[in-house]
Amino acid sequence: MLALTTLASQTSHALHSFGFDIHHRFSDPVKEVFGVGDLPVKGTREYYVVMAHRDRMFRGRRLAGGHHTPLTFVPSNETYQIGTFGFLHFANVSVGTPPLSFLVALDTGSDLFWLPCNCTKCVRAIGISNQRIDFSIYDLKRSSTSEKVLCNSSLCELQKQCSSSGSVCPYEVNYLSNGTSTSGFLVDDVLHLITDDDQAKDADTRVTFGCGQVQTGAFLDGAAPNGLLGLGMGDVSVPSILAKEGLTSNSFSMCFGPDGLGRITFGDNSSFVQGKTPFNLRASRPTYNITVSQINLGGNVADIEFHAIFDSGTSFTYLNDPAYTQITNSFNSVVKLQRHSSSSSSDELPFEYCYDLSSNQVVEVPINFTMKGGDTFTVTDPIVTVTGEGISLLCLGVVKSNNVNIIGQNFMTGYHIVFDRDNMILGWKESNCYDDELSTLPVNRSHSSAIPPAIAVNPQATSNQPNELSPNLSFKIKPTSVLMVALFLLLAIF
């Protein structure tokens, strides 16, 4: 999820490591958050709406070198993917005194950490299995450690909009998805962290974040309904704050497991990555932008150079020409299946290249990107499968972009990705996210399966009335790999 404009900023200092896990909808940590214990019965329709469940806790990682211990969120470094919430990865974070938990989306494409706060326009609850589950709403008056950030602070970027230096600093972030934004004012409070090792010691720190009073667009329709944790390069992002406070090295990692689980660790600048490539830095707004110099799909090699942003806040991969045409044409020449003709049911898919799939057919078409510096990043499973009433499709999980190139979560699945901001490089290693150290075990390459949104945060009309996510009845979804936990029939936002 890319932010067009972040009108707030913050500073802090660097060197330890913290982490937290990424989960999908039916993982145990998510059930604890939602207070829901029931799971779909295997073989039922509901079972095929969600991803295969496999939940584990991760401890004792010892990822960071040197004398700094990695850090993560309380209670663990687990993260999870939730389909209805824009197919993003989420983590349970704890803020304030007494601590209050929030289920926040993880987004490397933006900087600001914001929470719903004394809001006039936000999502307050969800419905699961005929139960109403209330979301936490941050309230400064209920946290004894909260402080407002004033306009005379060096952290305030919108000083020109302040009536006086003693006024509260406002913020506003507009995202690439049209009509999607958050606005409010900046606050400072305690973020509860623990060391990401066997001892799990407390390592709380103060962070500046947005008190989100007004959310618009996709934030009211399921994407990041309970807050968003920006992981970008700006001073206001949590990785930057931890580094400037001397708590971690200026680096973090995310692992995207093949079954919907993952984990994140702050301060992980692992040297045991398989490949790496430098970031392309732009002074105006640095992002995790890299250069691809060559594409190899099924033996079709093309020396096409293009830039792309690694963005955990985007579900699928978006490419413009000439990269898009090269990949899709090569894929079409390699896949020996009947191209699917458009119909009313398949028209809602954002993918241009879909094929009719017979039962038990297995298609594996890896994509090799040669990165700047010469290392190869292999997209192990770029395929998405979609099934419904009388239909079974195999699609290339790439969407045509009219502007920026984005490497989304589907291309990161099966990898431990290191965002090393100290050395300004992106590192990667194939991983299943289940071992204490980075995994060298084979990654499960079952295809992603879902009815995806056209973009991770899909712009939709907002309303002052309670929001409800309408179930899509055109398709049934099989259980498969990461990034595809669909809740269309089980979850509604109130």
C-alpha positions as CSV (number, residue, x, y, z in Angstrom):
1,M,0.0,0.0,0.0
2,L,1.8,3.1,-1.2
3,A,1.2,6.5,0.4
4,L,1.1,9.4,-2.0
5,T,1.7,12.0,0.8
6,T,2.6,11.5,4.4
7,L,2.1,14.8,6.2
8,A,3.6,13.9,9.5
9,S,7.1,12.9,10.7
10,Q,9.1,11.8,13.7
11,T,12.6,11.1,14.9
12,S,14.3,8.6,17.3
13,H,17.8,6.3,17.5
14,A,19.4,2.5,16.7
15,L,20.5,-1.2,17.4
16,H,18.7,-4.5,18.9
17,S,16.0,-6.7,17.3
18,F,12.3,-7.3,18.0
19,G,9.8,-9.3,16.0
20,F,6.2,-10.5,15.8
21,D,4.3,-13.2,14.0
22,I,2.0,-12.9,11.0
23,H,-1.2,-14.9,11.1
24,H,-4.1,-15.8,8.9
25,R,-7.8,-15.7,9.9
26,F,-8.0,-19.1,11.7
27,S,-4.7,-19.2,13.4
28,D,-4.8,-19.5,17.2
29,P,-3.5,-15.9,17.8
30,V,-6.3,-14.5,15.6
31,K,-8.9,-16.6,17.4
32,E,-7.6,-15.2,20.7
33,V,-7.9,-11.7,19.4
34,F,-11.4,-12.3,18.0
35,G,-12.6,-14.5,20.8
36,V,-13.7,-17.2,18.3
37,G,-12.9,-20.8,18.8
38,D,-14.9,-22.6,16.0
39,L,-13.2,-23.7,12.8
40,P,-14.8,-24.8,9.6
41,V,-15.2,-28.6,9.2
42,K,-12.9,-30.1,6.6
43,G,-14.7,-30.6,3.3
44,T,-17.4,-28.0,4.0
45,R,-18.0,-24.9,1.9
46,E,-16.5,-22.7,4.6
47,Y,-13.4,-24.9,4.7
48,Y,-12.7,-24.1,1.1
49,V,-13.3,-20.4,1.7
50,V,-10.2,-20.1,3.9
51,M,-6.6,-21.1,3.7
52,A,-5.3,-24.3,5.1
53,H,-4.7,-23.8,8.8
54,R,-1.3,-24.3,10.2
55,D,-0.3,-22.2,13.1
56,R,2.9,-22.2,15.1
57,M,4.6,-19.9,17.5
58,F,8.1,-18.7,16.8
59,R,10.7,-18.2,19.5
60,G,14.5,-18.3,20.0
61,R,15.3,-16.8,16.6
62,R,18.6,-15.0,17.4
63,L,18.6,-13.5,14.0
64,A,20.6,-10.3,14.5
65,G,24.3,-10.4,14.6
66,G,26.5,-8.3,17.0
67,H,25.5,-7.3,20.5
68,H,21.9,-6.2,19.8
69,T,19.0,-8.5,20.4
70,P,16.2,-8.6,17.9
71,L,12.9,-7.2,19.1
72,T,9.3,-8.0,18.3
73,F,5.7,-7.1,19.5
74,V,4.1,-8.5,22.6
75,P,3.1,-11.3,22.8
76,S,4.9,-12.8,19.9
77,N,6.5,-12.2,16.5
78,E,3.7,-13.8,14.6
79,T,1.9,-12.1,11.7
80,Y,-1.1,-13.3,9.8
81,Q,-3.0,-12.7,6.6
82,I,-6.7,-11.9,6.5
83,G,-8.4,-12.1,3.2
84,T,-11.4,-9.8,3.7
85,F,-9.1,-7.1,5.1
86,G,-7.5,-6.5,1.7
87,F,-5.4,-9.7,1.7
88,L,-2.8,-7.9,3.9
89,H,-0.6,-9.3,6.6
90,F,-1.5,-8.3,10.1
91,A,0.1,-8.3,13.6
92,N,-1.4,-7.9,17.1
93,V,0.3,-4.9,18.7
94,S,-0.1,-3.5,22.2
95,V,-0.1,0.2,22.9
96,G,-0.5,2.5,25.9
97,T,-0.9,2.1,29.7
98,P,-2.7,-0.1,30.5
99,P,-1.9,-2.0,27.2
100,L,-4.6,-2.1,24.6
101,S,-4.3,-4.5,21.6
102,F,-4.8,-3.6,18.0
103,L,-4.9,-5.7,14.8
104,V,-2.8,-3.6,12.4
105,A,-1.9,-4.1,8.8
106,L,1.8,-4.2,8.0
107,D,2.8,-1.9,5.1
108,T,6.3,-1.4,3.7
109,G,4.9,1.1,1.2
110,S,4.1,3.8,3.8
111,D,5.7,5.3,6.9
112,L,3.2,6.4,9.5
113,F,1.8,4.1,12.2
114,W,-1.8,5.1,12.9
115,L,-4.6,3.8,15.0
116,P,-8.3,4.5,15.1
117,C,-8.6,7.1,17.9
118,N,-11.5,9.1,19.2
119,C,-12.8,8.6,15.6
120,T,-15.7,10.1,13.9
121,K,-15.3,7.9,10.9
122,C,-13.8,4.4,11.3
123,V,-14.6,0.7,11.7
124,R,-15.5,-0.2,15.2
125,A,-16.5,-3.9,15.1
126,I,-16.7,-7.0,12.9
127,G,-19.1,-9.9,12.8
128,I,-17.8,-13.5,12.9
129,S,-20.0,-16.6,13.2
130,N,-22.9,-14.5,14.3
131,Q,-20.8,-12.8,17.0
132,R,-20.0,-9.1,17.2
133,I,-16.4,-8.5,18.0
134,D,-15.5,-4.9,19.0
135,F,-12.2,-3.4,17.8
136,S,-10.1,-1.5,20.2
137,I,-10.3,2.3,19.8
138,Y,-7.4,4.3,21.2
139,D,-8.3,7.0,23.6
140,L,-5.7,9.4,25.0
141,K,-7.6,9.9,28.2
142,R,-7.5,6.2,29.0
143,S,-3.7,5.8,28.7
144,S,-1.7,7.3,31.5
145,T,1.4,7.4,29.3
146,S,-0.1,9.3,26.3
147,E,1.0,12.7,25.2
148,K,-0.1,14.9,22.3
149,V,2.6,16.0,19.9
150,L,2.6,19.8,19.6
151,C,3.2,22.0,16.5
152,N,6.4,23.3,17.9
153,S,7.9,19.8,17.9
154,S,10.5,18.9,15.3
155,L,8.3,15.9,14.6
156,C,5.5,18.1,13.2
157,E,5.5,18.5,9.4
158,L,2.3,20.5,9.2
159,Q,3.4,23.4,11.3
160,K,2.0,25.8,8.6
161,Q,-1.5,24.5,9.3
162,C,-1.2,25.2,13.1
163,S,-2.9,28.2,14.6
164,S,-0.1,28.4,17.2
165,S,3.0,26.7,18.3
166,G,1.2,25.2,21.2
167,S,-1.5,23.6,19.1
168,V,-1.7,19.8,18.5
169,C,0.1,18.7,15.4
170,P,-2.2,17.5,12.6
171,Y,-1.5,14.8,10.1
172,E,-2.9,13.5,6.9
173,V,-1.9,10.5,4.7
174,N,-3.4,9.9,1.3
175,Y,-2.8,6.5,-0.2
176,L,-2.4,5.4,-3.8
177,S,-5.8,3.8,-3.8
178,N,-8.1,6.6,-4.8
179,G,-10.2,8.1,-2.0
180,T,-8.3,6.2,0.8
181,S,-6.8,8.3,3.5
182,T,-6.4,8.8,7.3
183,S,-6.2,12.0,9.2
184,G,-6.1,13.3,12.7
185,F,-3.3,14.4,15.0
186,L,0.0,13.0,16.3
187,V,0.4,11.4,19.7
188,D,3.2,9.8,21.6
189,D,2.8,6.7,23.7
190,V,4.4,3.4,24.7
191,L,4.6,0.5,22.2
192,H,5.1,-2.8,24.1
193,L,7.9,-4.9,22.7
194,I,9.9,-7.9,23.8
195,T,13.2,-9.3,22.7
196,D,12.9,-11.9,20.0
197,D,14.8,-14.6,21.7
198,D,14.4,-17.4,24.3
199,Q,14.2,-14.9,27.2
200,A,11.5,-12.6,25.7
201,K,12.4,-9.6,27.9
202,D,10.3,-6.5,28.0
203,A,11.7,-3.7,25.7
204,D,9.0,-1.1,25.6
205,T,9.6,2.2,23.9
206,R,7.8,5.4,23.1
207,V,6.7,6.0,19.6
208,T,4.9,8.7,17.7
209,F,1.8,7.6,15.8
210,G,-1.3,9.0,14.2
211,C,-4.5,9.4,16.2
212,G,-6.7,8.5,13.3
213,Q,-10.0,10.4,13.7
214,V,-11.2,10.1,10.1
215,Q,-10.6,7.2,7.8
216,T,-11.9,7.2,4.2
217,G,-12.2,4.9,1.2
218,A,-11.0,1.3,1.5
219,F,-10.2,1.7,5.3
220,L,-14.0,1.7,5.8
221,D,-14.5,-1.3,3.6
222,G,-12.2,-3.8,5.1
223,A,-8.6,-2.8,4.4
224,A,-6.7,-2.1,7.7
225,P,-9.9,-1.5,9.7
226,N,-8.0,-1.4,13.1
227,G,-4.9,0.6,12.1
228,L,-1.8,0.4,9.9
229,L,1.9,0.0,10.8
230,G,4.0,1.8,8.3
231,L,7.4,0.2,7.8
232,G,8.9,2.6,5.2
233,M,12.1,4.6,5.4
234,G,10.7,7.8,6.8
235,D,11.7,9.0,10.3
236,V,8.2,8.4,11.6
237,S,8.1,4.7,10.8
238,V,8.5,2.2,13.7
239,P,11.8,0.7,12.3
240,S,13.3,4.2,12.1
241,I,12.2,5.0,15.6
242,L,13.7,1.8,17.1
243,A,16.9,2.4,15.3
244,K,17.3,6.0,16.3
245,E,16.6,5.1,19.9
246,G,19.5,2.6,19.8
247,L,17.2,-0.3,20.4
248,T,17.8,-2.2,17.1
249,S,20.0,-2.0,14.1
250,N,18.4,0.0,11.2
251,S,16.9,-3.1,9.6
252,F,14.0,-5.4,9.8
253,S,12.8,-8.6,8.2
254,M,9.5,-10.2,7.2
255,C,8.8,-13.8,6.4
256,F,5.8,-14.8,4.2
257,G,5.1,-18.4,4.8
258,P,3.3,-20.6,2.2
259,D,0.2,-21.2,4.5
260,G,-0.7,-17.7,5.5
261,L,1.6,-17.3,8.5
262,G,4.6,-15.2,8.7
263,R,6.7,-13.2,11.2
264,I,8.5,-9.9,11.5
265,T,11.6,-9.0,13.4
266,F,13.1,-5.5,14.0
267,G,16.8,-5.4,14.0
268,D,17.3,-8.4,11.7
269,N,20.2,-7.6,9.3
270,S,20.9,-11.2,8.7
271,S,24.1,-11.9,6.7
272,F,23.0,-15.4,5.7
273,V,20.6,-14.3,2.9
274,Q,20.9,-16.1,-0.5
275,G,20.7,-13.0,-2.5
276,K,20.7,-9.2,-2.3
277,T,20.3,-6.1,-4.3
278,P,20.7,-2.4,-3.6
279,F,17.8,0.0,-3.0
280,N,17.4,2.9,-5.5
281,L,17.1,5.9,-3.2
282,R,15.2,9.0,-4.1
283,A,15.8,12.0,-2.0
284,S,12.2,13.2,-2.1
285,R,10.6,10.0,-0.7
286,P,12.8,7.0,-0.3
287,T,11.1,3.6,-0.8
288,Y,12.2,-0.1,-1.1
289,N,12.8,0.4,-4.8
290,I,15.0,-2.1,-6.6
291,T,16.2,-2.7,-10.1
292,V,15.4,-5.8,-12.2
293,S,17.8,-6.2,-15.1
294,Q,16.6,-9.5,-16.7
295,I,13.5,-11.7,-16.8
296,N,13.6,-15.4,-17.4
297,L,10.3,-17.3,-17.7
298,G,10.2,-20.8,-19.0
299,G,13.5,-20.2,-20.8
300,N,12.3,-17.0,-22.5
301,V,15.0,-14.6,-21.5
302,A,14.7,-10.8,-22.0
303,D,17.2,-8.1,-21.0
304,I,14.5,-5.7,-19.8
305,E,15.5,-3.3,-17.0
306,F,12.8,-1.8,-14.8
307,H,12.4,-0.5,-11.2
308,A,9.9,-1.9,-8.8
309,I,8.9,-1.4,-5.1
310,F,8.7,-4.3,-2.7
311,D,5.4,-3.5,-0.9
312,S,4.0,-5.8,1.7
313,G,0.8,-3.7,1.6
314,T,-0.1,-4.9,-1.9
315,S,-1.5,-8.4,-2.4
316,F,-0.5,-9.1,-6.0
317,T,2.2,-7.9,-8.3
318,Y,1.6,-4.9,-10.6
319,L,3.8,-4.3,-13.7
320,N,3.7,-1.8,-16.5
321,D,5.2,-2.3,-20.0
322,P,7.5,-3.6,-21.3
323,A,7.9,-5.9,-18.3
324,Y,4.2,-6.8,-18.2
325,T,4.0,-7.7,-21.9
326,Q,7.2,-9.8,-21.7
327,I,6.1,-11.8,-18.7
328,T,2.5,-12.4,-19.9
329,N,3.5,-13.3,-23.4
330,S,6.2,-15.7,-22.1
331,F,3.7,-17.2,-19.7
332,N,1.1,-17.7,-22.4
333,S,3.7,-19.5,-24.6
334,V,4.7,-21.9,-21.9
335,V,1.3,-22.8,-20.4
336,K,-0.3,-25.4,-22.6
337,L,-3.8,-24.8,-21.5
338,Q,-6.9,-23.3,-23.1
339,R,-7.1,-19.6,-22.6
340,H,-10.3,-18.8,-20.7
341,S,-12.9,-16.6,-22.5
342,S,-14.3,-13.8,-20.5
343,S,-17.6,-14.2,-18.7
344,S,-19.6,-12.3,-16.2
345,S,-18.1,-14.3,-13.3
346,S,-14.5,-14.1,-14.4
347,D,-14.7,-10.4,-15.5
348,E,-14.3,-9.3,-11.9
349,L,-10.9,-10.8,-11.7
350,P,-8.1,-8.4,-12.3
351,F,-5.9,-10.9,-14.1
352,E,-5.7,-10.8,-17.9
353,Y,-4.2,-14.2,-18.4
354,C,-6.4,-17.0,-17.1
355,Y,-6.8,-20.5,-18.3
356,D,-9.3,-23.4,-18.0
357,L,-8.0,-25.9,-15.5
358,S,-8.8,-29.6,-15.4
359,S,-9.0,-31.4,-12.1
360,N,-5.7,-32.6,-10.7
361,Q,-3.7,-30.5,-13.2
362,V,-0.5,-29.1,-11.7
363,V,1.3,-26.2,-13.5
364,E,4.6,-24.8,-12.2
365,V,6.1,-21.8,-14.1
366,P,8.7,-20.1,-12.0
367,I,9.8,-16.6,-12.9
368,N,13.5,-15.7,-12.4
369,F,14.4,-12.0,-11.9
370,T,18.1,-11.1,-12.3
371,M,18.5,-8.2,-9.9
372,K,21.0,-5.3,-10.0
373,G,24.2,-6.8,-8.7
374,G,23.6,-10.1,-10.5
375,D,21.7,-12.2,-7.9
376,T,18.6,-14.1,-8.9
377,F,15.2,-13.7,-7.2
378,T,13.0,-16.7,-8.1
379,V,9.2,-16.2,-7.9
380,T,8.4,-19.8,-7.0
381,D,4.7,-19.6,-7.5
382,P,3.2,-16.7,-9.5
383,I,0.0,-18.7,-10.2
384,V,-3.4,-18.0,-8.7
385,T,-6.2,-20.7,-8.9
386,V,-9.8,-19.7,-8.8
387,T,-12.7,-22.2,-8.6
388,G,-16.5,-21.7,-8.6
389,E,-19.7,-23.2,-9.8
390,G,-18.7,-25.1,-12.9
391,I,-15.5,-23.1,-13.3
392,S,-11.8,-23.8,-12.5
393,L,-9.2,-21.3,-13.5
394,L,-5.5,-20.9,-13.4
395,C,-4.3,-17.3,-13.6
396,L,-1.0,-15.5,-13.7
397,G,-1.0,-13.4,-10.6
398,V,0.2,-10.2,-12.3
399,V,-1.9,-7.1,-12.9
400,K,-1.2,-4.5,-15.5
401,S,-0.2,-1.2,-14.0
402,N,-0.4,2.2,-15.7
403,N,2.3,3.7,-13.5
404,V,4.5,2.3,-10.7
405,N,5.8,-1.3,-10.7
406,I,5.0,-3.1,-7.4
407,I,6.3,-6.5,-6.2
408,G,3.4,-7.7,-4.0
409,Q,3.0,-10.3,-1.4
410,N,2.4,-13.1,-3.9
411,F,5.9,-12.8,-5.3
412,M,7.4,-12.7,-1.8
413,T,5.7,-15.9,-0.6
414,G,8.1,-18.5,0.5
415,Y,10.8,-16.0,1.3
416,H,12.4,-14.4,4.3
417,I,12.9,-10.8,3.1
418,V,15.4,-8.5,4.9
419,F,15.0,-4.7,4.5
420,D,18.5,-3.7,5.5
421,R,18.4,0.1,5.8
422,D,21.9,0.3,7.3
423,N,23.5,-1.0,4.1
424,M,20.6,0.0,1.9
425,I,20.1,-3.4,0.4
426,L,17.2,-5.9,0.1
427,G,18.1,-9.4,1.0
428,W,16.2,-12.7,0.6
429,K,16.3,-16.4,1.4
430,E,13.9,-19.1,0.7
431,S,12.1,-20.0,3.9
432,N,9.0,-21.8,5.3
433,C,9.0,-19.4,8.3
434,Y,8.8,-22.3,10.8
435,D,12.3,-22.8,12.0
436,D,14.2,-20.9,14.7
437,E,16.8,-19.9,12.2
438,L,16.0,-19.2,8.6
439,S,14.7,-22.3,7.0
440,T,16.5,-24.2,4.3
441,L,13.6,-26.7,4.0
442,P,11.7,-26.9,0.8
443,V,8.9,-24.4,0.5
444,N,5.3,-25.7,-0.1
445,R,4.5,-24.4,-3.5
446,S,0.8,-25.0,-3.6
447,H,-0.8,-22.3,-5.7
448,S,-2.5,-19.2,-4.2
449,S,-6.2,-19.5,-4.4
450,A,-8.7,-16.6,-4.0
451,I,-11.0,-14.1,-5.4
452,P,-8.6,-11.2,-5.2
453,P,-9.4,-7.5,-5.0
454,A,-8.1,-5.5,-8.0
455,I,-5.7,-3.9,-5.6
456,A,-4.7,-4.6,-2.0
457,V,-6.7,-1.6,-0.9
458,N,-9.5,-1.4,-3.3
459,P,-11.3,2.0,-3.4
460,Q,-15.0,1.8,-2.6
461,A,-17.7,4.2,-1.7
462,T,-17.9,5.1,2.0
463,S,-21.0,5.6,4.1
464,N,-21.9,6.9,7.5
465,Q,-24.0,3.8,7.9
466,P,-22.5,0.6,9.4
467,N,-20.3,-1.1,6.7
468,E,-20.9,-4.7,5.6
469,L,-18.6,-6.7,3.4
470,S,-20.9,-8.4,0.9
471,P,-20.0,-12.1,0.3
472,N,-19.0,-12.9,-3.3
473,L,-21.1,-15.9,-4.2
474,S,-19.6,-16.5,-7.7
475,F,-16.7,-18.6,-6.5
476,K,-15.7,-21.1,-4.0
477,I,-12.1,-20.9,-2.8
478,K,-9.7,-23.8,-2.2
479,P,-7.3,-23.9,0.7
480,T,-3.8,-23.1,-0.6
481,S,-0.7,-21.0,0.2
482,V,-0.1,-17.6,1.8
483,L,-1.8,-14.4,0.9
484,M,-5.2,-16.0,0.2
485,V,-7.2,-16.2,3.4
486,A,-10.7,-15.3,2.3
487,L,-13.4,-14.4,4.8
488,F,-16.1,-13.3,2.3
489,L,-18.8,-15.5,3.7
490,L,-17.8,-15.4,7.4
491,L,-17.0,-11.8,8.2
492,A,-18.9,-8.5,8.0
493,I,-17.8,-5.1,9.2
494,F,-20.3,-3.1,11.2
